[in-house]
């Protein structure tokens, strides 16, 4: 996945919400997409990346980065860009 994918403040808030942190839910479709990505195996996650690159990148940060939640919080607060 390219490093140039931008994660918006809104998306960071939505991903935080999906993982049970502060933030807010997306609309019905967006919430279902994020939940699907969060539960996808590697093959299906790769497929979802084609249609939803920013969403997959944000979920990967939450799931796999040691300080991923802190990174998403910083993006959501406008203190960092991703």
N, C-alpha and C positions, 0 to 999 in steps of 0.2 A: 504494500500500500504506500503511495507516495507520501512524503513528509509534508506536502503543501496543502493537505486537507485542513480546512478551517472549521473549528467547532464553535458555533455561536454561543452566546450567553444563554439564550433560550434553550438550546439543545443541552447544554451542560446542566441546567436546572431540571430538565425533563429526565435526563439519565440519573441524576442524583435521586430524584423521586422514585424511579424504577427500582433502585437499590436500597430504598428505605431511608434516605436522608432527606434533608430540607430540599426545597425546590418546589416544583409544581408539575402536575401531569400534563402531558400533551393532549391533543384531541384524541378521539377514539382510535383513528387509524394510526397516528404517530405512537400512541401508547402501545398498541398491539405490535407494531413494527419493532419498537425497542424491546418489548418483552420477548418477541420471537428471536431477535438477535442475541439477547442475554441467555437464551436457552439453546441456541443452535450449536450443533457439533461443528468441527472445523470445516468440513466439506460444505455444509449449508451456510456457514458464516461467510466463506469465500464467495459463494453465489450471491448472498445478500449484499456483499461489498460492491458488486457491480451496479446495483440500483440505489444503494444507500451508503455511500462511502463515509460521509461524516458521522452518521449514526453508528456504523460499525466501529469507526475509530474511537468514538466517545465511549462506547460500551467496552471496547478493549482496554481503554485507559482505566475504567472503573474495575474491571475484572482482573487485569494482569499487571498493572503498574503498582509497585510497592506503595507509592504515595499517590495513587490515582485519584482517590476521593479528594485529597487536598488539591490536586491539579484542577479537577473539575470545579471545586469550590472557588478557586482563584479565577477561573474563566467566568463562572457565573457571577462573581463579584466585580468583574471587569478589571481585575488586577493582572491577568495574564491572557495571552493569546495562544491558541493552539490550532 
